[in-house]
Amino acid sequence: MITHLSQGGDAVRIRVQNTFGRTPLTVDAATVAPSSGQDASTEGRPRPVTFDGRRRVVVPAGGEVWSDTAALRTGAQDDVAVSLSISGTVTPGRHESAFRTNYLTAPGTGDHTADADGTAYTESTGSTLLVSAVDVRNPRLRGSLVAYGSSVVDGTGSTNCGPDCSRPGADLRWTDDLARRITSELPAARRVAVANAGIGGTTSAATCPGIGEPVRGLDAAARLERDVLALHGVTGVLYYYGTNDLAAGCDAAQILESYREVFRRLRAEGIKVYVTPITPRPGYSDRNNRDRHDVGTFVAKWNNCGGTCDGVLPFDQVLRDPVRPNSINPPYDTGDGVHANIAGQQALADIVSLPMVTSSARR
């Protein structure tokens, strides 16, 4: 599995997930290595990864396990290949859309985690399997921002460069673009990492009647501990939720109830919260748009959700079509009316106030 880093450091650790498994998951061996991000080969010798000092680890059904720290020097925007050797029959938990190609060996071909040439990896997938996080050790960083939301965070549209044009594996999500801004525009002493915790199809509220079965139980409050609070050094959250809530039948009151709960939990942990109003979507009914604007009014109040968050990300203004304000501006539209293309992703990253979001950083 290939992971794109927002910032580099001198060591990494990985998190292996069996969150949705019904039986224990056995990892017989794991390695990390620098990667070009373009194929299954590595740019250097894969480094062994241990778990409490052992190569082998059993991840319980429904659980996740962090590895020990493995020495590996990386830079900002580097790619890292994480290789796992799994024994037995498993149904791996997956992150459906990786927006890049990941690589697999055929079942029964043995342990190839130490291979650098990648020739044994004869199969591919567009998903990320088993690896749910890569943590970089860098004492100079002042914290981490976590982008939290649905497919509009996950990266849908970030490979779209126009009609019949696609750039998978280019790392052009708005969170990637934001991380590049942080590296290029801020001195080292003020930089933070950016983690993407988006899952397509999810909602902020748990009570929307039309929530799809595959994402039921993955609402913002339900997965907050695992996907945000359990990460290392989180100082701020970029909250981009609500578009699926409206489409799934939630009204403004339900959405705002979920916002308040999540914001309260985050701020109780000393984490600042930056929120975008719900962005336009042409399929919304008149009622949906009234609810969307009610949520936007709440977010905009005093520029801090009426005192319940710490700042506003004006993504709705960036994406809004000036002629049809309930639709996405055509130059930024993938064509589905919901998701931003590569140009739109960059525009979202460009509107983020770096002084605001880095005010959460540790001093």
C-alpha positions in Angstrom: 0.0 0.0 0.0 1.4 3.4 -1.0 0.8 6.4 1.4 1.5 10.0 0.5 3.1 12.0 3.3 2.3 15.6 4.0 5.5 16.1 6.0 8.7 14.1 6.5 10.7 13.0 9.5 13.2 10.5 10.7 11.0 7.5 11.4 7.5 6.2 10.8 5.0 3.9 12.4 1.9 2.3 10.8 -1.6 1.3 11.9 -3.0 -2.0 10.7 -6.8 -2.2 10.8 -9.2 -5.1 11.2 -12.0 -2.8 12.1 -14.7 -4.6 10.2 -13.2 -8.1 10.3 -15.1 -10.9 12.1 -12.0 -13.0 12.7 -8.5 -12.1 13.9 -6.0 -10.9 11.3 -2.5 -12.3 11.4 0.3 -10.2 10.0 3.4 -12.4 9.6 5.7 -9.6 8.4 5.6 -5.9 7.6 8.0 -3.4 6.0 8.2 0.2 5.0 10.3 1.8 2.2 10.5 4.9 0.2 8.4 4.7 -3.0 8.1 6.7 -6.3 4.4 6.2 -6.0 4.3 5.0 -9.6 4.7 1.2 -9.3 5.3 -1.7 -6.8 9.1 -1.2 -6.6 10.7 0.6 -3.7 13.4 3.2 -3.8 15.7 1.5 -1.3 15.8 -1.5 0.9 12.5 -2.1 2.8 12.9 -1.7 6.5 11.3 -4.3 8.9 8.4 -3.1 11.0 7.8 -4.7 14.4 4.9 -4.7 16.9 6.0 -4.7 20.5 9.3 -5.9 19.3 7.9 -8.8 17.3 7.6 -9.2 13.5 4.3 -11.1 13.8 1.1 -9.6 15.2 -2.5 -10.7 15.5 -5.0 -7.9 15.1 -8.2 -8.8 16.9 -11.6 -8.7 15.1 -12.9 -5.2 15.2 -9.5 -3.8 16.3 -6.5 -1.9 15.1 -2.8 -2.2 16.1 0.0 0.4 15.9 3.5 -0.7 15.0 6.7 0.2 16.8 8.6 3.1 15.3 10.8 2.2 12.3 13.7 4.4 11.3 13.1 5.8 7.8 14.1 9.3 6.7 11.4 11.0 4.6 10.7 14.4 3.2 7.5 16.5 2.7 5.3 15.1 -0.1 7.2 11.8 -0.2 5.5 8.5 -0.8 6.0 5.5 1.4 5.3 1.8 0.5 3.9 -0.3 3.3 4.1 -4.1 2.7 2.3 -6.7 4.7 2.4 -10.5 4.6 -0.9 -11.9 5.7 -1.5 -15.6 6.5 -4.8 -17.4 6.4 -8.0 -16.3 4.7 -9.1 -12.8 5.5 -11.6 -10.3 4.3 -9.5 -7.1 4.5 -10.9 -3.8 5.7 -10.6 -1.4 2.9 -10.6 2.3 2.1 -12.6 2.1 -1.1 -11.0 4.9 -3.1 -7.2 5.3 -2.9 -7.2 7.6 -6.1 -4.0 5.7 -7.0 -3.0 2.1 -7.8 -1.9 -0.2 -5.0 -0.2 -3.6 -5.5 -0.8 -7.2 -4.4 0.9 -10.5 -4.7 -1.1 -13.6 -5.8 -2.4 -15.7 -2.9 0.0 -18.5 -1.9 3.2 -16.9 -3.3 4.8 -16.3 0.1 6.3 -13.3 1.9 7.6 -10.6 -0.4 7.7 -7.8 2.0 11.5 -7.5 1.7 11.4 -7.4 -2.1 12.5 -4.1 -3.6 12.0 -4.8 -7.3 8.2 -5.3 -7.1 8.0 -8.1 -9.6 6.1 -10.4 -7.3 3.3 -7.8 -7.1 1.3 -9.0 -10.1 -2.1 -7.8 -9.0 -3.5 -4.3 -8.4 -6.3 -2.5 -6.7 -7.7 1.0 -6.6 -8.4 0.7 -2.8 -6.2 0.9 0.3 -6.3 -2.3 2.2 -5.4 -2.9 5.9 -3.2 0.2 6.4 -5.3 2.9 8.1 -2.6 5.4 9.1 1.1 6.2 8.7 2.5 8.4 11.5 5.8 10.3 10.9 8.1 11.3 13.7 9.3 14.9 13.4 9.9 16.8 16.6 10.0 20.1 14.7 6.4 19.9 13.6 3.9 21.9 15.6 1.0 19.4 15.3 -1.4 17.9 12.8 -4.5 19.1 11.0 -7.1 16.4 10.3 -9.5 17.0 7.4 -12.7 15.2 8.4 -15.7 14.5 6.2 -17.1 12.5 3.4 -16.0 12.1 -0.3 -15.5 15.9 -0.6 -12.6 15.3 1.8 -11.6 11.9 0.8 -10.7 13.2 -2.7 -13.4 12.3 -5.2 -12.7 14.6 -8.1 -9.0 15.1 -7.4 -8.0 13.0 -10.4 -10.3 14.8 -12.8 -8.5 17.3 -15.0 -11.3 17.8 -17.5 -13.5 15.8 -19.9 -11.8 12.4 -20.6 -8.8 13.5 -18.6 -7.6 11.7 -15.4 -4.5 11.9 -13.3 -4.6 9.1 -10.7 -1.8 9.0 -8.2 -0.9 12.6 -8.6 -1.9 13.5 -5.0 -4.0 16.5 -6.0 -6.7 16.5 -3.2 -7.3 19.8 -1.6 -5.6 18.4 1.5 -2.5 17.6 -0.5 -2.5 21.1 -2.0 -2.9 22.6 1.5 0.1 20.6 2.7 2.2 21.9 -0.1 1.2 25.4 0.8 2.2 24.9 4.4 5.6 23.6 3.3 6.2 26.3 0.8 4.8 29.3 2.6 5.6 28.7 6.3 8.9 28.5 8.0 9.9 25.1 9.4 9.2 26.3 13.0 5.5 26.9 12.2 4.7 23.8 10.0 2.0 21.2 10.7 1.2 17.9 9.1 -2.1 17.4 7.3 -4.0 14.1 7.6 -7.0 13.1 5.5 -9.8 11.3 7.3 -12.5 11.5 4.7 -14.7 8.5 3.9 -17.0 8.7 0.9 -20.7 8.4 1.6 -20.6 9.2 5.3 -22.7 11.8 7.1 -22.2 14.1 10.1 -25.5 12.9 11.7 -26.3 9.3 12.6 -30.1 9.9 12.2 -30.5 10.6 8.5 -33.1 8.1 7.2 -31.5 7.5 3.8 -28.0 6.6 5.0 -26.6 3.8 2.9 -26.0 0.5 4.6 -22.3 0.3 3.7 -21.6 3.5 5.8 -24.2 3.1 8.5 -22.4 3.5 11.8 -19.6 5.6 10.3 -21.1 9.0 11.1 -18.9 11.8 12.4 -19.4 11.1 16.1 -19.2 7.3 15.8 -15.8 7.3 14.1 -14.3 10.3 15.8 -12.2 8.4 18.4 -10.7 6.1 15.8 -10.1 8.4 12.9 -9.2 11.7 14.7 -8.6 11.4 18.4 -6.4 8.3 18.2 -4.0 10.0 15.8 -0.8 11.5 17.2 -0.4 15.2 17.8 -3.8 16.4 16.4 -4.1 20.2 17.1 -6.9 21.1 14.6 -9.7 19.6 12.5 -11.0 20.9 9.2 -14.6 19.9 9.2 -16.3 19.4 5.8 -19.6 17.6 6.4 -23.3 18.0 5.6 -23.8 17.5 1.9 -24.6 13.8 2.3 -26.8 14.5 5.3 -29.1 16.6 3.2 -29.2 14.1 0.4 -30.0 11.4 3.0 -32.9 13.2 4.4 -31.5 15.0 7.5 -32.7 18.6 8.2 -30.7 21.5 9.6 -31.6 20.6 13.2 -30.2 17.1 12.9 -27.1 18.3 11.2 -26.4 21.0 13.8 -27.0 18.6 16.7 -24.3 16.4 15.3 -22.0 19.4 14.7 -22.3 20.5 18.3 -21.6 17.1 19.7 -18.5 16.6 17.6 -17.2 20.1 18.1 -17.7 19.8 21.9 -15.7 16.5 22.0 -12.9 17.9 19.9 -12.5 21.1 21.8 -12.7 19.2 25.1 -9.4 17.6 23.9 -7.8 21.0 23.2 -8.3 20.5 19.4 -9.4 23.6 17.4 -12.2 23.1 14.9 -12.5 24.9 11.5 -15.7 24.4 9.6 -17.0 25.0 6.1 -20.7 25.7 5.3 -22.3 23.0 3.2 -21.3 23.5 -0.4 -23.8 23.8 -3.3 -25.3 20.7 -5.0 -27.8 21.1 -7.9 -29.9 18.0 -6.9 -31.0 19.6 -3.6 -34.7 20.4 -3.2 -35.9 23.9 -2.1 -36.1 22.5 1.5 -32.6 21.1 1.2 -31.3 24.5 0.2 -33.2 26.2 3.1 -31.6 23.7 5.5 -28.2 24.2 3.8 -28.4 28.0 4.3 -29.6 27.6 7.9 -26.5 25.5 8.6 -24.4 28.1 6.8 -25.8 30.8 8.9 -24.9 28.9 12.1 -21.3 28.3 10.9 -20.9 32.0 9.9 -22.2 33.4 13.2 -19.4 35.4 14.7 -17.0 33.5 12.3 -16.9 30.7 14.9 -20.2 28.8 14.8 -21.6 31.1 17.5 -18.7 30.3 19.7 -18.8 26.5 19.2 -16.0 26.3 16.7 -12.8 28.2 16.0 -13.0 29.5 12.5 -14.7 29.3 9.1 -13.4 27.7 5.8 -15.5 29.5 3.1 -15.5 26.5 0.7 -19.2 27.3 -0.2 -18.1 30.7 -1.6 -15.2 29.2 -3.6 -17.3 26.5 -5.3 -20.6 28.5 -5.8 -21.5 29.4 -9.4 -22.1 33.2 -9.4 -24.9 32.7 -12.0 -26.5 29.6 -10.4 -25.6 29.9 -6.7 -27.1 26.5 -5.8 -24.7 24.8 -8.2 -20.9 24.4 -8.4 -19.0 26.9 -10.7 -18.5 24.9 -14.0 -14.7 25.4 -14.1 -14.5 23.6 -10.8 -17.1 20.9 -11.4 -16.2 17.3 -12.1 -19.4 17.0 -14.0 -21.4 15.4 -11.2 -22.4 18.7 -9.6 -21.1 17.6 -6.2 -17.3 17.2 -6.3 -14.5 19.6 -7.2 -12.1 18.8 -10.0 -8.3 19.3 -9.8 -8.7 23.1 -10.3 -11.5 23.2 -7.7 -9.4 21.2 -5.2 -6.6 23.8 -5.6 -9.0 26.6 -5.2 -10.2 25.1 -1.9 -6.7 24.8 -0.6 -5.9 28.3 -1.7 -8.7 29.9 0.3 -7.6 28.3 3.6 -6.1 30.9 6.0 -2.8 29.5 7.1 -2.5 31.9 10.0 -5.9 30.7 11.2 -5.5 26.9 10.9 -1.9 27.0 12.3 -3.0 29.0 15.3 -3.9 25.6 16.8 -0.2 24.6 16.6 1.7 23.8 19.7 3.9 26.6 20.9 
